[in-house]
């Protein structure tokens, strides 16, 4: 599933991991580039970089140089709104947050605020044009040289060409990082431990960072998934507790009794993040003829504290694996009227938990809200 994005003027900026006061954090850089770390307490914070300046971002374990476009925030704008409008994949909006460390809350931007958007995240049609190609200078062909014709042996016939093999590319409903960002609703997630600081004293971590961990009981697994609790969910119809919405941030590889290394980073990982049983990402495949099981239920909640969602948005259903739902299944979102029931959107299942499912909207003609029914229309 691809979603697209906006631009103003291109600038090259370099982003690095934050460091404690007095520490210097370095990472690989291209020749002529400068790697810096954001200001700590008592230092001067870096404002959005202008053309030719060096910009910093929180550590995410993927330190690299970006070209970026400046974007001026509109009235009521949030990073999620900007992601839907400007990014090829709107669920990569946390990476925009990471390169704008001055933003404290993703949903608290102010009109006129200028932020940076890495060019590589933008919709293809909104990316700045590449520099025009310059034709190489013409070089005169060398003058002909007279040669003698010398008889040679007949050439050896070439071996017959092998029959080309067609490799089918699998197309996924969403990439692993998008699925992780989408999260899931669960009422029985087992918390196995927590991240409790790091040797560097930092509080934000990314891939390959070393961290301290605490594990409950006699936990001995080598790998754990990292989670963040988003909010508790109340069923919109029954008004009963329906579980908790979690976002998956990555995973850790245990290296000692109280130490680990961040093995995967799908989003910003913070001190205090929860550790749970490792979940291996298995993205759902796009199918021209998906399963349409005769299961009905309700939209449990929507992502990002929204009241309504539309195309390419994430929502959560109140039925899961125990009811027979599988990843890749297709359902219609149904609006009931006095005269008829109408399917106003199509969704595909990204992730299945025992009692809930995470879905993505792939077609919609009306907005979807909490409590809407899902199922099949007659004749499907």
Secondary structure, DSSP 8 states (H G I E B T S, - for coil): ---------EEEEE------TT--------TT--------TTS-------TT--------S---EEEEEEEE--TT--HHHHHHHHBSSGGGHHHHHHT-TT---TT---TT-EEEEEGGGB-GGGS--------------------------------------------BSS-HHHHHHH-EEES---EEEEE---TT--SEE-TT-EEEEEESTT---SEEEEEEEEEEEE-TTT-SEEEEEEEEEEEEEE-SSSEEEEEEESS-EETT-EEEE-------B--TT----S--EEEEEEGGG-SEE-TT-EEEES--GGGT--TT-EEEEEEE-SS-EEEEEEEEEEEE-SS-EEEEEEEESS-EETT-EEE--TT-
